[in-house]
Amino acid sequence: LPIGGNHIPELQDRYVITSNRESCFGRYYIMLEPKEKGRDAFLIEFKVARADRGETLEDAVRSALDQIEKMQYEIALRSRGIAPEQIRKYGFAFEGKKVLIGEE
């Protein structure tokens, strides 16, 4: 899913893109809600791996995905009629220039 550079206008044609909005019990980082019925929606949470605390990229990805579930960010999408199987959840973890992406 390209979300940088020249792809943003293309995404805005197909998705309502919101960031850092309150949803149920917390704030998700990025939500892409499809404008067309039947398309997948996306919830994306970012975390920084704290190597000084012994946290790995894998730990940070799991933390991001756990936050999406714990805070029930998908409720906003489901309330708009998007089926649970159409909601894709991603955790992005960063440690310096290293990135790991996990999907729920």
C-alpha positions, 0 to 999 in steps of 0.5 A, spaced: 500 500 500 503 506 497 502 512 502 508 516 500 510 521 495 505 522 489 501 516 491 497 520 496 492 524 491 491 517 488 489 514 495 485 520 496 480 519 490 479 512 493 479 513 500 478 518 506 484 518 510 484 520 517 490 521 522 490 521 529 483 521 531 480 519 537 476 512 536 473 508 541 478 508 547 484 511 544 487 514 537 489 510 531 495 513 527 492 512 520 485 510 518 484 509 510 476 508 509 474 506 502 469 511 498 467 505 494 463 499 498 466 493 497 474 495 498 478 494 504 479 499 509 486 500 513 488 501 520 495 503 521 499 504 527 506 506 528 511 504 534 518 505 535 522 499 538 526 502 544 533 498 543 535 501 550 529 497 553 531 491 550 525 491 545 526 488 538 522 490 532 518 484 533 516 487 540 514 493 537 510 490 531 506 486 536 505 492 541 502 496 535 497 490 533 495 489 540 494 497 541 489 496 534 485 491 538 485 493 545 483 500 543 478 497 538 479 502 533 475 498 528 469 500 531 468 506 527 469 502 520 464 497 522 459 502 524 459 505 517 458 498 515 465 495 513 465 488 514 470 485 519 474 481 514 475 487 510 478 491 515 486 490 514 490 492 520 498 493 520 503 495 525 509 498 523 515 498 527 522 503 526 529 502 529 533 507 526 533 506 519 530 499 520 523 498 519 518 491 520 511 491 518 506 486 521 499 484 519 494 482 523 
